[in-house]
């Protein structure tokens, strides 16, 4: 599948297509409400592909690809599955300049309305300029692969594109 570089309805005026390689920097951050933070910083290399969803009236874009963590205590490689029949809540989506990437702990996800369980990682943020994104802290979390409690942990993140 190829990226959709159009600037149609629902696209981001700052960067209409987020396809390509991104480097994400995760840093520990506490949020109100007692959600624990990640214990250390991490760098993730994301290879993203932006895809138009099926349907003429669809406003957003779907995001699929891979996330590779430099710290295997976070995770090794995660696949953002190419699910075409969901609203992006189980995978990745882009509406305007708002980005959301969700990868369930279970790798075997389905293209239906069934809850896929807890998320290994949830990245929510905005495109702030060409080749730049910033996360929304209280909406971004991960479950570390080396954490036996499987507790979601909050973090701040930024992303840049070479």
C-alpha positions in Angstrom: 0.0 0.0 0.0 1.2 3.4 -0.7 0.9 6.6 1.4 -1.8 9.1 0.6 -0.2 12.5 0.1 -3.4 14.3 -0.8 -4.5 17.3 1.1 -8.2 16.4 1.0 -10.8 16.7 3.7 -9.5 15.5 7.1 -5.8 15.8 6.2 -3.2 17.7 8.2 -2.1 21.0 6.7 1.2 20.8 8.5 2.2 17.4 6.9 -0.5 15.6 4.8 1.4 12.3 4.8 3.2 10.8 7.8 4.5 7.8 5.8 8.2 7.0 6.4 10.7 6.6 9.2 10.2 8.5 12.5 12.4 8.5 15.6 10.3 8.8 18.8 11.9 9.8 22.1 10.0 8.6 25.2 10.8 10.3 28.6 9.4 9.5 32.0 6.6 11.8 33.2 4.2 11.6 36.1 0.6 12.6 35.6 -2.0 13.6 38.2 -4.0 10.6 39.3 -1.1 8.4 40.3 -0.5 6.7 37.0 3.1 5.4 37.2 5.7 6.6 34.7 8.1 4.6 32.6 11.3 3.9 34.6 13.7 5.2 32.0 13.9 6.9 28.6 13.6 4.9 25.4 14.0 5.5 21.7 11.6 4.0 19.2 12.1 3.8 15.4 8.7 3.8 13.7 8.2 2.9 10.1 4.8 4.3 9.2 2.5 3.9 6.2 -0.5 6.2 5.9 -3.5 4.7 4.1 -6.8 6.1 3.0 -9.6 4.0 4.7 -12.2 2.4 2.5 -15.3 4.4 1.8 -15.9 7.7 0.1 -17.0 9.6 3.2 -14.1 8.6 5.4 -12.4 11.7 6.8 -9.3 10.3 8.6 -6.4 8.2 7.5 -5.3 4.9 8.8 -1.7 4.3 10.0 0.0 0.9 9.8 3.7 -0.1 10.1 6.2 -1.1 12.8 7.6 0.2 16.0 11.1 -1.0 17.1 12.2 -0.1 20.7 15.9 0.3 21.5 15.2 -1.0 25.0 13.9 -4.6 24.9 12.6 -4.1 28.4 9.9 -2.0 26.7 9.3 -4.3 23.7 11.2 -5.6 20.7 9.2 -5.0 17.5 5.5 -4.2 17.4 3.3 -4.4 14.3 0.6 -1.8 13.7 -1.8 -4.1 11.9 -3.4 -3.1 8.6 -7.0 -3.3 9.8 -9.3 -1.5 7.3 -12.7 -1.9 9.0 -12.2 -0.1 12.3 -11.9 3.5 13.4 -8.2 3.3 14.2 -8.8 2.7 17.9 -7.2 -0.8 17.5 -4.4 0.3 15.2 -3.4 3.8 14.0 -5.3 6.8 12.7 -4.8 10.4 11.7 -7.5 12.9 11.6 -6.4 16.4 10.8 -3.1 16.8 12.7 -4.2 14.4 15.6 -2.4 11.1 15.5 -3.3 8.0 17.5 -1.4 4.7 17.4 -2.7 1.7 19.5 -1.1 -1.7 19.5 -2.7 -4.4 21.7 -0.7 -6.7 23.9 -2.1 -9.6 22.0 -0.6 -9.6 18.5 -3.6 -11.5 17.0 -6.1 -8.7 16.4 -9.2 -8.8 14.4 -10.9 -6.4 12.1 -14.2 -6.2 14.0 -15.8 -4.4 16.9 -14.5 -6.7 19.6 -12.3 -5.2 22.3 -8.7 -6.3 21.7 -7.7 -6.1 25.4 -5.0 -4.0 27.0 -2.6 -2.0 24.8 1.1 -2.7 24.7 1.5 0.9 23.6 -0.8 3.9 23.1 0.6 6.9 21.4 -1.6 10.0 21.1 -0.2 13.3 19.8 -0.3 16.1 17.3 1.8 16.9 14.2 3.4 20.2 15.2 5.2 20.9 11.9 6.8 19.1 8.9 8.7 16.2 10.4 7.7 16.9 14.0 5.2 15.4 16.4 4.5 15.9 20.1 2.7 13.5 22.4 -0.2 14.2 24.6 1.1 12.9 28.0 -2.1 11.8 29.7 -3.2 9.8 26.6 0.1 8.0 26.0 1.1 4.8 27.9 2.8 1.5 27.5 3.0 -1.8 29.3 6.7 -2.8 29.6 7.4 -6.4 28.4 9.6 -6.9 31.5 6.9 -5.8 33.9 5.2 -8.8 35.5 2.4 -6.5 36.8 1.4 -5.5 33.3 0.6 -2.0 34.5 0.3 0.8 32.0 2.9 3.5 32.5 2.8 7.1 31.3 5.4 9.1 29.3 6.0 12.2 27.3 7.1 11.7 23.7 8.3 13.7 20.7 9.0 12.4 17.2 11.1 13.7 14.4 11.6 12.6 10.8 14.9 12.8 9.1 
